[in-house]
Amino acid sequence: MQDLWRLSAADLATLVKSRKVSAKEAAKAGLARLDAVNPQLNAVIDHRPEDVLKQADAVDAVIARGEDPGVLAGVPVTIKANVDQEGFATTNGLKLQRDLIAREDNPVVANFRKAGAILLGRTNCPAFSYRWFTTNLIHGDTRNPRDAALTPGGSSGGAGSAVAAGIGHIAHGTDIAGSIRYPAYACGVHGLRPTLGRIPAFNPALPERPIGPQIMAVSGPLARTVNDLRISLEAMSARDIRDPWFVPVPLQGPARPKRAALCLNPDGLATAPEVKAAVSDAGKRLERAGWTVDVIENTPPMREAVEWQIKLWLGDGYEAQLEMAEREGDPGALACLRGNRASVTPMDQANYAKALTRRATLTRDWMLFFEKYAVLLTPVSGELPFPDHLDRKDDDSFKRVWEAQLPQIAIPFMGLPGLVVSTGLVGKAPVGVHIVSGRYREDLCLLAGEAIEAGGVPPSPIDPVG
């Protein structure tokens, strides 16, 4: 069977479990695709073919014994280089961490293994995973397979680039301010930011994270089909007591009326006409699928959520982050920190207390909103995917980037789930929609996402273009 790398994860796992294809064949196809296109993309920055084939042999042995190999049996997946994978450096895009070799797996990596997935390679991210652009001084630039002039997104830019080009069927990413959702948007695939606590995560090789990242950062999947996101979520969300924020909530919640809200300019976001058209089209797709869609003028507060999110993310320990960035010398990381200094400092005890107090109030506002609506549709970004490295062009461009990302930055402050579905192309630039729901209602995001996906998506996987 040719071109196994083109298949959905669900279809490939079915073939492997039924012994129509071996896990080793799937692994070899994944490695061949990586060798063919990764030199043009630099999406995967570390991989070990012998280890990949050894993993595949282990899956085939499980199947030969008549045992259940897991929901992702024989499916090649990629892992972002900011989480621990035994035997690999958790660089997070840093020269400073090139020798930080993990001795054990992060729970999300361990859960992929338990589900029968084949860990194909490590994907690139910007230094410190700070930006919506993916470059660093240790691994270099990652390119967007749809248009090398566009950002592949960030910080899971390697993940988005890889899965769009057929390097793996599922890509692991992390998201504190859009780092799963924006690469999915920029590369024309789909990406799910789950609810805080849904997928366990912990890096044994690193110090404990401050409270901001603890309550806002999550791991999640990027994939070429919404159903592949669903089975990825099932695999990734297995219990692991190493994460004290993990909550064993059922993946399927109570049935809700199919009622969606649609907002084109949430909290005053200036939205480009092409982006508005895509979001409106997504609403029409939902209506054709039997949903009621209410166009609303505004949402619960996003702008205030963004202000507090950035303070908790970058303001807590700001001087220590800046000192480390200066030692690393990465221009993008320094631009991120210096450009936000005025808005995130001082992060003193009073601001800390107010941030956590306002988080409770804003989360309540949003949860009450989702008592009325099953999901909310918004732009992913106010703009089409940015030209690569736009945030480093000048001060105005830096501000433009951060303003456009309002919907992505806001949602993590409340710990809510968000799904990006790619719906089309404007020239070479992908466009799509952001679907948000209440806590632990990824199932509603996915339900709406599949209805929108059925109306058409950009072709994928694709061969990289210049």
N, C-alpha and C positions, 0 to 999 in steps of 0.2 A: 504494500500500500504506500502510495507516494504522498509527500507533503503532509505528514501527520501534524506538523507544526501549525498548519492552517486551521485545524479542527478546534471547536470549542472545548473547554476543559471537561464539560459534562459528557460530550460525545466521546472524547478520548478515554475518559475513565471507564465508560461503559464498554468500550472495545477491549480495554486492558482486563477488566474484571471478567469479561466473557471469554478471555483467552484468544480473541481474534487478532489481537496485537499484543506483543509483550511490552512490559515496562522498559526493557532494554532498547527495543526498537524506538519507542517514544523518546527515550533519553538521547539516543543517537541522532534522531531527527532534530531534537532541540539543540544539540551541540553543533550540528551541521549548519543550522540556521544562524546560530550565534556567530560561527566562524565566517559565514557568508556576508552578514550585514553589520555586525558590531564595529568593524574597523571604520565604517562611515559614520557611526553614531556615537561611539564611546558611551553607550548606555550601561554596559556591564564592565566593571573595572577589576573584577577578580573572579576567576572560576578555575576549577580543577577537574578536567575531564575524567580522570581515573576515579575520583571520588563520586562523580555523577553516575558513572556506570556501575560502581559498587552499590550505590543506593538503589539503582534500578534492579540489580540482581536480587537484592534483599526483598523488594516488593514482589518480584516474580516467584521467589521462594515461598512467601506467605500464600500467594495464590495457589501454588502447586500443592501446598499442605491442605488446601480446602478452607483456609481461614479468610476472614473478611479483611481485605487490604486497606479499607477506608474509602471515604467519599471521593478523594482525589487520587485514587490509585493510578500510579504511573504518570501523573500530570507534572510536567516541568514548570516550576515556578521560580521567580527571582525574589531576592531578599535585599532590602535597602541597607546600605552600608553604615547605617546609624544604629542598628540593633545587633546584639550579640549572636553570633553563630559559631559554634565550637570550632576552634582551630583557625579562625579568620580574624583579621584586624577589624575592630569597630572604629573605623577612621572618622566617621561623620564628616568626611571631606577635609580632614586636618592632617597636615604633616606632623603636628604635635602628637597625634595618636596612631602613627603608622605602626608602632610596635605594641599597641594595646590589643593583645591576642586574647580572644574570649576562651575561657576554659569550659563553659557550658552554654547551652542555648537559652536565649530569651524565650519566654513562654510561647510567643507567637510562632517562633521558629520550631519549637518542640511540637506545637500543635499541627503544623504543616507536616512534620515527619509522621506523627501519629495517624494522620489522615491519608498516608500513602503517597504524598507528593514527593517529587524529585527536586531537590534544591539545585537549580541549574547554575546560578551565579549571583554575584553581589552587584547591586546597581548604584550608580553615582548619585550624589547629592551635593548641594553647595556647602561651603564651610559653615559648620555649626547648624546646618539645615535652616538657615535664616531666611532665604530669599525665594522668590518666584522665578528664579533663573538658576541654571545648574552648571556651575563652574567652580573650580577650586585650584589650589596650587599643588596638590598631590596627584590628582587624577585627571585634571584638565577639563575641557568643555564637553558637555553632552549636547547633541544636536537633535532637533525635531525631525522625525522621518518624513513629515508632510511638507516641510519647508524649512531649510536650514537657516533662513533669515529670521524665523520666529523662535521665541523661547520654547523649549520643551516643557516649560513650567518648572516649578520647584515647590517644596524642596525635593519631592519624589520625582524629579525630572528624568532620572535614569529609568525609573519604573515605568513611567508613561511612555517614554521613547521605546523601551524594550517591548512592551506588550503590544504597542501599535505596529511594530515591525515584525511581530511573530517570534520574538525571543522570549520563550515561555508563554504559557496560556493565561497565567495569573501573575500579577506583580504585587508584592507587599509594599506598602507605603506607610508613612506616618503623617499626622495632620494636627497641627496646633493653630493654623491660621489659613488653611486652604491647601496644605501640602500634598494631599491626595487629590482633592477636587480640582485644583488648578492644572496639574499635569494632565489629568484626564481630559479636561476642557481643551488645553492647548494641543494635545496630541490626537484628539478625535476618538477617544475611547470613553469608558465609563469608570467612575470611581466612587466608592462608598466610604464616607467618614461615619463610623458607628458611634453610638452613644458612649459617653464616658462609662467605663466599667463593663462594657459588653465583651471586649477582647482583652484578655490578660496580657500584660507587658511588664518587663523588668529587665534591666541590663546589669547582671552581676558584676561585670568588669568595671563599672563606673560608680561614682558616688551617688547616693540617693538624690533624686531631683528635688528642686524647691517646690513649694506648694502650687505655684502657678502652673508649671508643666504637669504636675501630678493631676490637677483637676481639669486640664484643658487638652492635653496631648493624648492622641489615640493612635493605634495601628489599625489598618484596614486594607482592603483589596482594590486593585485596578484590574479591569478585564475588558474583553471585547464584546461580551454579552451580559445583560442584566442577570440572567440565570446563573452565569458563572460567578457573579458577585454573590448571589444567594448561597451557592454551595461553598464558596470560599468562606463566607461568614459562618456557616455551620462548622467548618473545619477549624477556623481560627478562634472561635469563641469557646472551645472546650475549657473546662475548669482548670485553674492553676492557682494554688493558694499563695504563691509568691507575690501576687499582685493584691494588695489589701483593698484596692478599689473595685476588684472584680465582683460582679453581681450575677448570679445564675438565673437570669430572667428567661422565660421561654422565648424562642425565636419567633413564634407566631402569637400575636396578641388577639384580643377580642375583635370580632367583626365590627366595622364602622361604616356608616353611610358614605358612599363615594362622593364626598363633597370637598372640593379644593378651592383654595384662595389663590389669586394670581395678582402679583404686584410688580409693576414695571419699573418703578422708581422708589424702592424702599428707603425710607428715611432721607429722602432728597437726593438719592443717587442719580447722577447724570448718566443716563444710559444711551449708548449709541443706537441709531436707528436699526442697524442690522441685528443687534442683540435684542432689542425690543421685538422685532419681527420673529425671532426664533422663540422667544418666551411665549408670545401670543400664539404662535403655531403649535407649541407644545400644549397650550390650553385647549386649542381646537382638537388636537389629537385625543386628549382626555375626554372631551365632550362626545366625540365619535365613539369612544369606548364605553359610554354610558355614565360618565361622571357629570356632576353639576359643578360648574366652574364660576366662581364669583370674582369679578375684577374689583380689587380694593385699592383705595388711594394710598394706604400706608399699612405698615406692619407694627407689631410691638417694637419698642426701641431697639435699633441696631447701632446707631452712632454712639450712644453712651456705652453700649456693650463693647464696641471697638476700643473706645478710650481706656476702659478698665482692663480689657484683654491685653492690650499692648503694655500697660503698666505692670501687670502681673507677669507677663512673659519676659519682657526686656528690662523693666525697672527694678525687679527684685534681683539684687546682686549685680546691678548695672556696672559698677566700677570693676568688679572682678571679671565680668564678661568682656569689658572693653580691654582690660589688661591682657587677657588671653588672646583676644583678636589682634592686638598690637604685636604680641609675640609671634602669632601665626603670620601676620603681615598680609592677610587676604583683603584685597580692596573692596570686594562686595560686602563682606562681613563688617568691615569698618564703616562703610557707607551706611549700612543698615543701623548700626548702633549710634553713630554720630548724628545721622539724620533724624533720629527719634529722641535724642537726649532731652530736648526741651519738654517733650510731651510725657516722658516717663520718669523724670527725676524732679524733686526727690521722692523716693518711695519709702517714706518713713512709716512709723507705726500707725499714725492716724490715717494715712492713705491706705495702708494695708487693711486696716479694720473696715474702712469705708468700702473698699473694693469687694470684700467678702460679704458685707451687708447688702450692697447693691446687687451683688450676684443673686442673692436669695430673692430680692424683690423682682428683678428682671426675669429670673427663671419662672417665678410664679405668673407673671404677666404672659409669658410665652405659653406656659402650660394651660392657662385659661383660654388663650387663643385656640389651642389645639383641641379644646373641648368642643369647639364649634366646627373646626375644619380638620379633616383627616391629614391633609398635606398642604403645604404652601409652595407655590412656584415663584421663583425670582430669577433675575439674571445671576449667572455665576460671577461675572465681572461686569463692570460698566462698559468695557471695551472688548473688541475681538482680541485674540492672543497678541501680546506685545511683541514688538521687535526685540530680538535678543539683546540683553544687557541694557535695556532702556533705563533702568533705575540708576545706572551709573553715568548717564549722559550729562546731566546737570541737575540743579536743585529742583527746578520746575518739573522735570521728568520724574524725579524721585517722588515728589508729592503726588503727581498724577497717578503713578502706579499704586501707591498706598491708598489713595482715595477710591480708585476703581475697584479695589478688592474688598470693599465694605461688607458685602454679604458673606464672604468667606471668613473674614476675621471675626465677625460678630458671633456666629453660631457657637463656636467652641466655648465662649465665655459661659453659656448656659448649659454646656455639655450635651447639646442636642445632636441628633444624627442628620447628615446631609448627603444627598446623592446627586452626582452630576451625570446626566445622560447627554451624550453627544448626538445632535440631531441633523447635522448637515455641514456644508462648507460654504464659505463666502470667498470665492476664488480658491486659494489654497488654504485659507484660514478656517479651522474648525469653529463651530459655534454650538451652543447647547443650552441646557436649562438646569437650574439648581432646585432640587426637591427637598424640602425640610419637613420633619414631623416631630411629634412629641417624643419624650425620652423612651427608649427601648422599642420604638415603633419603626425600626428599619423595615419591617415587613410591609408597612404602608408605603414607605418610600419606594420599595422594590415593586410593589403592586402597581403604583402609578408609573414608575419607570418603565416597566414592561409594556404598558399601554402606549406610552410615548415612543418607546423604541420601535414598536410595531409600525409606526408611521414612516420609518426610514432613518438610516444612520449612515455616516460616511463609510466607505469600504474599508475593511481591515481583516487580516493584517495586510500591510502594504510594503513594497520595496521602498527604501529611502530615496528621496529626490533631493536635488540640490537647491 
